[in-house]
Amino acid sequence: MIYSDFEIPPGAEAKFEEFYALVCDYNKKVNLTAITGREEFFIKHVADSLAGQKYFPKSACVAEVGSGGGFPSFPLKIAREDLSFVQMESVGKKCVFLRLAAEKLGFSGMTALNVRAEDAGRDASYREKFDVCCARAVARLNTLLEYCAPLVKQGGRVIAYKGDAEEEIREAQRAAFILGLELESAERYELPQGTGARTLVVYKKIRPTPPRFPRGQGKERKDPL
């Protein structure tokens, strides 16, 4: 059972099944994920999402950048109802799914915003307001940090779910320094049943992010720090 390595509350397994059914149904209309086989879904999406839960402080307010189908936010919320999430997703149809799923699963503390992270990071309502910003399968670290760092309070964390991340971590050293981040850990782990090696890259926010970041207008991707 994939949950044997994780602490999950009573009833969580049924919620995971309900979430899987919601994703598969909506995926017929909007491409949320290419992984729809049950076993692969639970290993590569659910187990992978849960692997990071120890880095999320109790009752943390979390920004998720590039939410897509809601990974890691929904699996984490199912396991940790104390967490609250603002899911930031630029594709409107995916936001519709995120709101629908939160309603069907009976969750409070889940808000889906149809917004680009670089715009949210310049908005006083969201800038440096979150305990944690997380992202999975969004961008290389030197770009991703510019999306995430402006959203996190000083003392908070940026958590990136990655595959083999050694090169990206080296590549992002300058970006991390400029944006006020310090590498806290890079934890490698294996997904169940030998399905792949992954890395949780965790940064701590040690200084405020300079006001000029994020730069916007696609510069985070075109000309990474």
C-alpha positions in Angstrom: 0.0 0.0 0.0 1.5 3.4 -1.0 0.3 5.1 2.2 2.4 2.9 4.5 5.1 5.5 4.6 2.8 8.4 5.3 0.6 9.6 8.2 -2.9 10.0 6.9 -6.1 10.6 8.9 -9.1 8.2 9.0 -11.2 8.5 5.8 -8.3 9.8 3.7 -8.1 6.8 1.4 -11.7 7.3 0.4 -11.0 10.9 -0.3 -8.0 10.0 -2.5 -10.3 7.7 -4.5 -12.9 10.4 -4.8 -10.2 12.8 -6.0 -8.9 10.3 -8.5 -12.4 9.8 -9.9 -12.9 13.6 -10.2 -9.6 14.0 -12.1 -10.4 11.2 -14.5 -13.8 12.5 -15.3 -12.7 16.1 -15.9 -9.7 14.9 -17.8 -12.1 13.8 -20.6 -12.8 17.5 -21.2 -9.5 19.3 -20.2 -6.0 17.8 -20.1 -5.1 17.8 -16.4 -2.7 14.9 -16.6 -1.4 12.2 -18.9 -1.3 9.8 -16.0 -4.8 8.2 -15.5 -4.0 4.6 -14.8 -5.0 4.0 -11.2 -1.8 2.5 -9.8 0.4 5.0 -11.7 -1.8 7.9 -10.6 -1.6 7.0 -6.9 2.2 6.5 -7.1 3.3 9.4 -9.3 0.8 12.0 -8.2 -0.5 11.1 -4.7 2.5 9.4 -3.1 4.9 12.0 -4.7 2.7 14.9 -3.4 2.6 13.4 0.1 6.4 13.0 0.2 6.8 16.7 1.0 4.3 17.0 3.8 6.8 17.2 6.7 8.2 20.5 5.2 4.8 22.2 5.6 4.4 23.7 9.1 1.2 23.1 11.0 -1.7 25.4 9.8 0.5 26.9 7.1 -1.0 29.2 4.5 0.4 27.9 1.2 0.6 29.4 -2.3 0.7 26.8 -5.0 2.2 28.0 -8.3 0.9 26.4 -11.5 -1.6 24.2 -9.8 -2.8 22.3 -12.9 -4.8 19.3 -11.7 -4.1 20.1 -8.0 -0.8 18.3 -7.3 0.5 18.5 -4.6 -2.2 20.7 -3.1 -5.2 18.3 -3.1 -3.3 15.2 -1.8 -1.7 17.4 0.9 -5.0 18.8 1.9 -6.6 15.3 2.1 -3.7 14.3 4.4 -3.4 17.6 6.3 -6.7 19.5 6.7 -4.8 22.0 8.8 -3.2 23.4 5.7 -4.9 26.1 3.6 -4.0 26.7 -0.1 -4.3 29.5 -2.6 -3.9 27.7 -6.0 -2.5 29.9 -8.7 -3.3 28.7 -12.2 -3.2 30.7 -15.5 -5.6 28.4 -17.4 -9.2 29.2 -16.7 -10.6 25.7 -17.4 -8.2 24.2 -14.9 -9.3 26.7 -12.3 -12.9 25.5 -12.9 -11.7 22.0 -12.1 -9.8 23.2 -8.9 -12.9 24.9 -7.6 -15.2 22.0 -8.5 -12.9 19.5 -6.8 -12.6 21.6 -3.6 -16.4 21.8 -3.5 -17.0 18.1 -4.2 -14.4 17.1 -1.6 -16.0 19.4 1.0 -12.9 21.4 1.6 -12.7 24.9 3.1 -9.4 26.8 2.9 -8.9 26.1 -0.8 -9.0 29.1 -3.1 -8.3 28.8 -6.9 -7.1 32.0 -8.6 -7.0 32.4 -12.4 -3.7 34.3 -12.3 -0.1 34.1 -13.4 2.3 33.8 -10.5 4.4 36.7 -11.7 1.3 38.9 -11.5 0.4 37.6 -8.1 3.9 38.2 -6.8 3.5 41.9 -7.6 0.1 42.2 -6.0 0.2 43.6 -2.4 -2.6 41.1 -1.5 -0.3 38.2 -2.1 3.2 39.4 -2.0 5.2 38.0 1.0 1.9 36.8 2.6 2.5 33.0 2.6 4.2 30.6 4.9 5.1 28.3 2.0 5.0 28.4 -1.7 5.1 25.0 -3.5 5.3 24.0 -7.1 5.5 20.7 -9.1 6.4 20.3 -12.8 6.3 24.1 -13.5 9.7 25.4 -14.6 13.4 25.0 -14.0 14.5 26.3 -10.6 16.2 29.5 -11.7 12.8 30.5 -13.2 10.6 28.9 -10.6 12.3 30.7 -7.7 11.5 34.1 -9.2 7.8 33.1 -9.4 7.8 31.7 -5.8 10.1 33.8 -3.7 8.1 37.0 -3.8 5.0 35.2 -2.4 6.7 33.9 0.7 7.1 35.7 4.0 10.6 36.1 5.5 11.2 32.9 7.5 8.9 30.9 5.1 9.8 28.2 2.6 9.8 27.6 -1.1 9.3 23.8 -1.8 9.9 22.5 -5.3 9.1 18.9 -6.3 11.7 17.8 -8.8 13.3 14.8 -10.5 17.1 14.8 -10.6 17.8 18.3 -9.4 21.6 18.6 -8.9 22.2 20.6 -12.0 19.2 22.9 -11.5 20.2 23.6 -7.9 23.7 24.7 -9.1 22.1 26.7 -11.9 19.8 28.5 -9.4 22.4 29.5 -6.9 22.6 33.1 -8.1 18.8 33.4 -8.4 18.3 32.1 -4.8 20.8 34.7 -3.5 19.3 37.6 -5.3 15.7 36.7 -4.3 16.6 36.3 -0.6 16.6 32.5 -0.4 18.9 30.0 1.2 19.0 26.3 0.3 17.7 24.4 3.3 17.7 20.8 1.9 17.6 18.7 -1.2 16.1 15.4 -0.2 16.2 12.6 -2.7 13.6 9.8 -2.4 12.3 6.9 -4.4 8.7 6.5 -5.5 7.1 3.2 -4.6 7.6 0.1 -6.7 10.8 1.4 -8.3 8.9 4.0 -10.4 11.5 6.7 -10.2 13.8 8.9 -8.1 12.6 12.3 -7.0 14.0 15.3 -5.1 12.4 17.8 -2.8 14.2 21.1 -3.0 13.5 23.3 0.0 14.6 26.9 0.4 14.2 29.2 3.4 13.4 32.9 2.9 16.1 34.7 4.8 15.6 38.3 3.4 12.8 40.2 1.7 12.8 39.8 -2.1 13.8 43.0 -3.8 10.8 44.9 -5.1 11.8 44.6 -8.8 11.1 40.9 -8.7 9.3 39.2 -10.3 10.1 41.0 -13.5 7.0 39.9 -15.4 6.4 39.9 -19.2 7.9 36.5 -19.5 11.4 37.6 -18.5 11.5 34.9 -15.8 11.6 32.2 -18.5 13.3 34.1 -21.3 16.2 35.5 -19.2 16.5 33.5 -16.0 18.5 35.1 -13.1 
